[in-house]
Amino acid sequence: MTDLPAFVTAPAHIRVVDFGHVLVFVDYRTGRVQGLLPAAAEHWRQIARTGRTADSPSALAEQLLGAGLLSPAAVPAPWRSPPLTAAPGASWGSTEHPAGVDRPARAPVGATLAAASALAAILAVKCAGSPTTAMHRLTRTIHLAASTCHHPATPYQAAAAVRAVRGAAWHSPARTACLEESAAAVLLLAARRLSVTWCHGVAADPVRLHAWVQTEDGSPVAEPPSTLAYAPVLTLGAHHRHQL
């Protein structure tokens, strides 16, 4: 066993959702998702209250440091644990968005070409470096694009952009799921200086992730009701800009 640092803190690039029966960690540098079951989660909460590794079993503290869920600190640096988030009912896939199943309605040619360009840019960002930092590159791209926007997109403009991207994604040879499509929708609207809020969230039972965009009033754009089951972990753009 290696020597443990006496003091630790929470890495800024990791966000946490507490569902009670599982603590979910999302690393926005690597995109890695990890979970702690109740016993280990309670030790993590205790460390959060004190910033000291001595407040947990040394083996667990070593594992948390090795997994990147804690980082060494020079002095005690306690942090606030996330509030308890109600977990939705268990999902067996019957209420999820049928991405890639139903072919999107055809958009005007100009809109489709612009959406394809935005999607190609997002795919290029993903591929322009190590796969372990692709999530960081994507969130930085979304943040930079959102920072150029001057006016909120209307629900109609936002929905048209999302549907155009989904139409272009239907023909994409590369992986194009909610993460890539929502990021491309942000870029497509930002080209017209129109803003939406990009959201990345977590739901439980089973633990699953989803990315979507919403208008300034907080309404998800072109999403099924099941999107409301996701607790937003990171939001970028509009009035919710969080730099990583």
C-alpha positions as CSV (number, residue, x, y, z in Angstrom):
1,M,0.0,0.0,0.0
2,T,1.4,3.4,-0.9
3,D,1.6,6.3,1.5
4,L,-1.7,8.2,1.5
5,P,-1.8,12.0,1.5
6,A,-3.2,13.3,4.8
7,F,-5.5,15.8,3.0
8,V,-7.6,15.5,-0.1
9,T,-10.2,17.4,-2.1
10,A,-12.7,16.8,-4.9
11,P,-11.3,17.3,-8.5
12,A,-13.1,20.2,-10.2
13,H,-13.7,18.3,-13.4
14,I,-15.7,15.6,-11.6
15,R,-19.4,16.0,-10.9
16,V,-21.4,13.9,-8.5
17,V,-25.1,12.8,-8.3
18,D,-26.4,11.2,-5.1
19,F,-29.3,8.9,-5.7
20,G,-29.1,7.5,-2.1
21,H,-28.6,3.9,-3.2
22,V,-25.7,4.8,-5.5
23,L,-23.3,7.8,-5.8
24,V,-22.6,8.5,-9.4
25,F,-19.4,10.3,-10.6
26,V,-19.0,11.7,-14.1
27,D,-15.5,12.7,-15.1
28,Y,-15.8,15.6,-17.7
29,R,-12.2,15.2,-18.8
30,T,-12.3,11.5,-19.7
31,G,-16.1,10.9,-19.9
32,R,-15.6,8.0,-17.4
33,V,-18.6,7.2,-15.2
34,Q,-18.1,5.4,-11.8
35,G,-20.4,4.6,-8.9
36,L,-20.1,4.0,-5.2
37,L,-22.6,1.8,-3.3
38,P,-24.0,3.0,0.1
39,A,-21.2,1.9,2.5
40,A,-18.4,3.3,0.3
41,A,-20.5,6.4,-0.5
42,E,-20.9,7.2,3.2
43,H,-17.1,7.2,3.7
44,W,-16.8,9.5,0.7
45,R,-19.3,11.9,2.3
46,Q,-17.3,11.8,5.5
47,I,-14.1,12.7,3.7
48,A,-16.0,15.5,2.0
49,R,-16.9,16.9,5.4
50,T,-13.4,17.0,6.7
51,G,-11.0,16.7,3.7
52,R,-8.9,14.1,5.6
53,T,-8.2,10.6,4.4
54,A,-7.9,9.4,8.0
55,D,-11.8,9.6,8.1
56,S,-12.1,6.5,6.0
57,P,-10.6,3.0,5.6
58,S,-7.1,3.5,4.1
59,A,-7.8,0.9,1.4
60,L,-10.9,2.7,0.3
61,A,-9.1,6.1,0.3
62,E,-6.3,4.6,-1.8
63,Q,-8.9,3.3,-4.3
64,L,-10.7,6.6,-4.5
65,L,-7.4,8.4,-5.2
66,G,-6.4,5.8,-7.8
67,A,-9.7,6.2,-9.5
68,G,-9.3,10.0,-9.6
69,L,-12.4,10.6,-7.4
70,L,-10.2,12.4,-4.9
71,S,-7.0,14.5,-5.4
72,P,-4.3,15.3,-2.9
73,A,-4.4,18.7,-1.2
74,A,-1.8,20.6,0.9
75,V,-4.3,21.4,3.6
76,P,-7.8,20.1,4.5
77,A,-10.1,21.2,1.7
78,P,-13.6,20.0,2.6
79,W,-16.3,20.3,0.0
80,R,-20.1,20.1,-0.1
81,S,-21.7,16.8,-0.9
82,P,-24.4,16.8,-3.5
83,P,-28.0,16.9,-2.3
84,L,-30.0,13.7,-2.5
85,T,-31.7,13.3,-5.9
86,A,-34.9,11.2,-6.3
87,A,-34.3,8.3,-8.5
88,P,-37.0,7.7,-11.2
89,G,-38.8,4.4,-11.6
90,A,-36.7,1.5,-13.0
91,S,-36.4,1.7,-16.8
92,W,-36.2,-1.4,-19.0
93,G,-35.7,0.7,-22.2
94,S,-39.4,1.1,-23.1
95,T,-39.5,4.8,-22.4
96,E,-36.2,5.9,-23.8
97,H,-35.8,8.1,-26.9
98,P,-35.7,5.8,-30.0
99,A,-32.6,7.4,-31.4
100,G,-31.5,5.6,-34.6
101,V,-34.8,3.7,-34.8
102,D,-37.2,6.1,-36.4
103,R,-36.0,7.9,-39.4
104,P,-36.2,11.7,-38.9
105,A,-38.4,13.8,-41.1
106,R,-36.6,15.3,-44.1
107,A,-35.3,18.9,-43.5
108,P,-34.7,21.5,-46.2
109,V,-31.5,20.8,-48.2
110,G,-29.8,24.0,-46.9
111,A,-30.6,23.1,-43.3
112,T,-29.4,19.5,-43.7
113,L,-26.1,20.7,-45.2
114,A,-25.5,23.1,-42.4
115,A,-26.4,20.4,-39.8
116,A,-24.0,18.0,-41.5
117,S,-21.2,20.5,-41.3
118,A,-21.9,21.1,-37.6
119,L,-22.0,17.4,-37.0
120,A,-18.7,16.8,-38.9
121,A,-17.1,19.5,-36.8
122,I,-18.1,17.7,-33.6
123,L,-16.9,14.4,-34.9
124,A,-13.6,16.0,-35.8
125,V,-13.2,17.5,-32.3
126,K,-13.8,14.0,-30.9
127,C,-11.1,12.5,-33.1
128,A,-8.5,15.3,-32.8
129,G,-6.6,13.8,-29.8
130,S,-6.7,11.1,-27.3
131,P,-10.0,9.2,-26.8
132,T,-9.5,9.6,-23.0
133,T,-9.9,13.4,-23.3
134,A,-12.6,13.5,-26.0
135,M,-15.3,14.6,-23.5
136,H,-13.2,17.5,-22.3
137,R,-12.7,18.6,-25.9
138,L,-16.4,18.4,-26.6
139,T,-17.4,20.4,-23.5
140,R,-14.8,23.1,-24.2
141,T,-16.1,23.3,-27.8
142,I,-19.7,23.7,-26.6
143,H,-18.6,26.3,-24.0
144,L,-16.8,28.3,-26.7
145,A,-19.6,28.1,-29.2
146,A,-22.1,29.2,-26.5
147,S,-20.0,32.2,-25.6
148,T,-20.4,33.7,-29.1
149,C,-24.2,33.8,-28.9
150,H,-26.2,37.0,-28.4
151,H,-29.9,35.9,-28.5
152,P,-31.8,32.9,-27.2
153,A,-33.2,30.6,-29.8
154,T,-36.9,30.3,-30.0
155,P,-38.5,26.9,-29.4
156,Y,-39.2,26.7,-33.1
157,Q,-35.5,27.6,-34.1
158,A,-34.1,25.2,-31.5
159,A,-36.4,22.3,-32.5
160,A,-35.6,22.9,-36.2
161,A,-31.9,22.7,-35.5
162,V,-32.2,19.5,-33.4
163,R,-34.3,17.8,-36.1
164,A,-31.9,18.9,-38.9
165,V,-28.9,17.4,-37.0
166,R,-30.8,14.2,-36.4
167,G,-31.6,14.0,-40.1
168,A,-27.9,14.5,-41.0
169,A,-26.9,12.0,-38.3
170,W,-29.0,9.3,-39.9
171,H,-26.5,9.2,-42.8
172,S,-23.4,9.5,-40.6
173,P,-20.9,6.6,-40.8
174,A,-19.6,7.5,-37.3
175,R,-21.2,7.1,-33.9
176,T,-23.9,9.8,-33.6
177,A,-25.9,9.4,-30.4
178,C,-27.4,12.0,-28.1
179,L,-24.0,13.4,-27.1
180,E,-22.8,14.2,-30.6
181,E,-26.3,15.3,-31.8
182,S,-26.9,17.8,-29.0
183,A,-23.4,19.2,-29.3
184,A,-23.9,19.7,-33.1
185,A,-27.2,21.4,-32.4
186,V,-25.4,23.9,-30.2
187,L,-22.9,24.6,-33.0
188,L,-25.6,24.9,-35.6
189,L,-27.5,27.5,-33.6
190,A,-24.3,29.3,-32.6
191,A,-23.5,29.9,-36.2
192,R,-26.5,32.2,-36.2
193,R,-25.5,33.6,-32.7
194,L,-28.5,31.8,-31.2
195,S,-28.2,30.2,-27.8
196,V,-29.6,27.1,-26.1
197,T,-28.6,25.4,-22.9
198,W,-26.7,22.1,-23.4
199,C,-27.4,19.6,-20.7
200,H,-25.8,16.3,-19.7
201,G,-27.6,14.3,-17.1
202,V,-27.7,11.0,-15.2
203,A,-30.7,8.7,-14.3
204,A,-30.6,5.6,-12.1
205,D,-32.0,2.1,-12.2
206,P,-30.0,1.4,-14.3
207,V,-27.5,4.2,-14.2
208,R,-27.6,5.8,-17.7
209,L,-26.6,9.1,-19.3
210,H,-28.2,11.4,-21.7
211,A,-27.4,14.7,-23.4
212,W,-29.9,17.2,-24.8
213,V,-30.6,20.9,-25.3
214,Q,-33.2,23.1,-23.8
215,T,-34.5,26.6,-24.5
216,E,-34.0,29.5,-22.2
217,D,-37.2,28.7,-20.2
218,G,-35.8,25.3,-19.3
219,S,-37.9,23.2,-21.8
220,P,-36.1,20.2,-23.4
221,V,-36.1,20.5,-27.2
222,A,-37.6,17.7,-29.3
223,E,-37.3,15.3,-26.4
224,P,-39.7,12.6,-25.0
225,P,-41.1,13.0,-21.4
226,S,-38.5,10.4,-20.2
227,T,-35.8,13.1,-20.4
228,L,-37.2,14.6,-17.2
229,A,-36.0,11.5,-15.4
230,Y,-32.4,12.7,-15.9
231,A,-30.8,14.9,-13.2
232,P,-28.7,17.5,-15.0
233,V,-25.0,17.2,-14.0
234,L,-23.5,19.8,-16.3
235,T,-25.2,22.6,-18.1
236,L,-23.4,24.9,-20.6
237,G,-24.7,28.0,-22.5
238,A,-27.5,30.5,-22.0
239,H,-27.5,31.6,-18.3
240,H,-25.8,28.4,-17.1
241,R,-22.1,28.6,-18.1
242,H,-19.8,26.4,-16.1
243,Q,-16.1,26.4,-17.2
244,L,-14.2,23.1,-16.6
